[in-house]
Amino acid sequence: MECVTAPTPGLRDQKKAATRDALGVAAVTLAKSRGLDAVTADAIAAEAGVSTRTFHNYFANKEEAVLHHIEVSALEWFDMLRTRPAGEPIWASLRHVAVSIVSDPDRDLTEAFAAAQLIESTPSVVAKKLEVHHSLVRVLGEAIAERTGTDIDRDLYPNLLQSAVGNAVTAALNIWTNDSEGALSPKQLVEDAFDQLQAGLPDPREQNTN
């Protein structure tokens, strides 16, 4: 209940969040241009316009800074899901959240995918990503369990659903980034992904014969 009734963050907290975000963006930007091995905490701090000491107040190392955007994105899913109407079917809620995110005109999906590719290609970051991923998957799974009256530790449903939806959105965006002709939008692909999931992933060959 405390989370629900908590006041809006004050100016100091907002500044802290902005500094953390700026450091995360700076880390990704430098890693993309130089390679993560060549990036230092000093360079990240300078890029963000703060001191190295400030950097270490927020992150233990550069890998944590690079992973920051993943945490922000995952927690955004959680926050948006928690604000959906209580009586709304879980599939409708998750579809709304996913479509809203990929349709956001202020969100640079190309940049986000480039950052994801950077992480996947850097062994030291991948190792830390697994730790972060585990905790964030748990958070989203608990939100789904809460809305569906299931138990994240005992029931398959919330675990399967968060995994299926997460991978479906990733698959849709992978197709979008590889579509040189730009025939389909991220929104169209994500909508199609949800349609297929909710239909039980029917065999396309069977559909074509009807």
C-alpha positions in Angstrom: 0.0 0.0 0.0 2.9 2.4 0.7 3.9 2.2 -3.0 0.4 3.2 -4.1 0.1 6.2 -1.7 3.7 7.4 -2.0 4.0 11.1 -2.9 5.4 12.3 -6.2 9.2 12.2 -6.1 10.7 15.5 -5.0 13.1 17.7 -7.0 16.1 16.0 -5.5 14.9 12.5 -6.4 14.1 13.7 -9.9 17.6 15.1 -10.3 19.1 11.8 -9.1 17.0 9.8 -11.6 18.0 12.2 -14.4 21.7 11.9 -13.5 21.5 8.1 -13.5 19.7 8.1 -16.8 22.3 10.5 -18.3 25.1 8.2 -17.2 23.4 5.2 -18.6 23.0 7.0 -22.0 26.6 8.2 -21.9 27.8 4.6 -21.2 25.9 3.2 -24.2 26.9 6.0 -26.5 30.6 5.7 -25.8 30.5 1.9 -25.9 28.9 1.9 -29.3 31.5 4.3 -30.7 34.6 3.0 -29.0 33.8 -0.5 -27.8 33.1 -1.1 -24.2 36.7 -2.3 -23.4 38.0 1.1 -24.3 35.5 3.0 -22.2 36.3 4.1 -18.7 34.3 5.5 -15.8 36.1 8.8 -16.2 35.0 9.0 -19.9 31.4 8.1 -19.0 31.3 10.8 -16.3 32.8 13.4 -18.6 30.3 12.5 -21.4 27.5 13.0 -18.9 29.0 16.2 -17.5 29.5 15.0 -14.0 32.5 13.9 -11.9 33.9 10.4 -11.7 33.0 10.3 -8.0 29.4 11.0 -9.0 29.5 8.1 -11.5 30.5 5.8 -8.7 27.7 7.1 -6.5 25.3 5.5 -9.0 27.1 2.6 -10.6 29.8 0.2 -9.4 31.2 -0.2 -12.9 30.6 0.6 -16.5 28.8 -2.7 -17.2 26.1 -1.6 -14.7 25.8 1.7 -16.4 25.3 0.1 -19.8 22.6 -2.2 -18.5 20.7 0.7 -16.9 18.4 1.2 -19.9 17.3 -2.5 -19.7 16.2 -2.0 -16.1 14.3 1.2 -17.0 12.5 -0.4 -19.9 11.5 -3.5 -17.9 10.3 -1.5 -14.9 8.3 0.7 -17.3 6.4 -2.4 -18.5 5.7 -3.2 -14.8 4.5 0.3 -14.0 2.2 0.4 -17.1 0.8 -3.0 -16.4 0.0 -2.0 -12.8 -2.0 1.0 -14.0 -4.3 -1.0 -16.3 -8.0 -1.4 -15.2 -8.3 -4.2 -12.6 -11.0 -6.0 -14.6 -9.2 -5.9 -17.9 -8.2 -9.3 -19.3 -4.5 -9.9 -18.9 -3.9 -10.4 -22.6 -5.6 -7.1 -23.4 -3.5 -5.4 -20.7 -0.2 -6.8 -22.0 -1.1 -6.0 -25.6 -1.9 -2.4 -24.6 1.4 -2.0 -22.8 3.5 -3.5 -25.6 1.8 -1.6 -28.4 2.0 1.7 -26.4 5.7 1.2 -25.9 6.6 0.4 -29.6 4.3 3.1 -30.8 5.7 5.9 -28.6 7.0 8.6 -31.0 9.5 9.7 -28.4 11.1 6.3 -28.2 14.0 5.5 -30.5 13.6 1.7 -31.1 16.5 1.6 -33.5 18.8 3.0 -30.8 17.4 0.6 -28.2 18.1 -2.4 -30.5 21.6 -1.1 -31.1 22.2 -1.0 -27.4 20.8 -4.5 -27.0 23.2 -5.8 -29.7 26.1 -4.1 -28.0 25.2 -5.9 -24.7 24.8 -9.3 -26.4 28.2 -8.9 -28.1 30.1 -8.0 -24.9 30.7 -11.1 -22.6 31.3 -9.1 -19.4 28.0 -7.3 -19.9 26.1 -10.5 -20.8 27.1 -12.1 -17.5 25.7 -9.1 -15.6 22.7 -9.0 -17.8 21.7 -12.4 -16.7 21.6 -11.3 -13.1 19.6 -8.2 -13.9 17.3 -10.2 -16.3 16.4 -12.7 -13.5 15.3 -10.0 -11.1 13.4 -8.0 -13.7 11.6 -11.1 -15.0 10.6 -11.9 -11.5 9.1 -8.4 -11.1 7.0 -8.6 -14.3 6.0 -12.2 -13.5 4.7 -11.1 -10.0 2.7 -8.3 -11.6 1.1 -10.8 -14.0 0.5 -13.3 -11.1 -1.2 -10.5 -9.1 -3.6 -9.7 -11.9 -4.4 -13.3 -12.7 -4.7 -14.7 -9.1 -1.8 -17.1 -9.6 1.4 -17.8 -7.7 4.7 -16.9 -9.4 6.4 -19.7 -7.4 3.9 -22.4 -8.0 2.0 -21.8 -11.2 3.3 -22.1 -14.7 0.8 -19.5 -16.1 2.5 -16.2 -15.0 5.9 -17.6 -15.9 4.9 -18.8 -19.3 2.9 -15.7 -20.1 5.7 -13.2 -19.3 8.2 -15.3 -21.2 5.9 -15.8 -24.3 5.0 -12.1 -24.5 8.6 -10.9 -24.0 10.0 -13.2 -26.7 7.1 -12.4 -29.0 7.8 -8.6 -28.8 11.5 -9.3 -29.3 10.8 -11.5 -32.4 8.5 -8.8 -33.9 11.1 -6.1 -33.4 13.8 -8.3 -34.9 11.8 -8.6 -38.0 11.2 -4.9 -38.1 14.9 -4.0 -37.8 15.7 -6.5 -40.6 13.0 -5.2 -42.9 14.9 -2.9 -45.3 11.7 -2.0 -47.2 9.9 -0.8 -44.1 6.8 -2.7 -45.2 5.5 -3.1 -41.6 5.5 -0.9 -38.6 6.6 -2.1 -35.1 2.9 -1.7 -34.0 1.6 -3.9 -36.8 4.2 -6.6 -36.1 3.5 -6.6 -32.3 -0.2 -6.7 -32.9 0.3 -9.7 -35.2 2.5 -11.4 -32.6 -0.2 -11.1 -30.0 -2.9 -12.3 -32.5 -0.8 -15.4 -33.2 -0.1 -16.1 -29.5 -3.7 -15.7 -28.5 -4.7 -18.0 -31.4 -2.4 -20.7 -30.0 0.2 -20.3 -32.7 -1.7 -22.2 -35.4 0.4 -23.8 -38.2 0.5 -21.4 -41.1 0.2 -24.3 -43.6 -3.1 -25.2 -42.1 -4.4 -21.7 -42.3 -3.3 -21.4 -46.0 -5.4 -24.4 -46.9 -8.6 -23.0 -45.5 
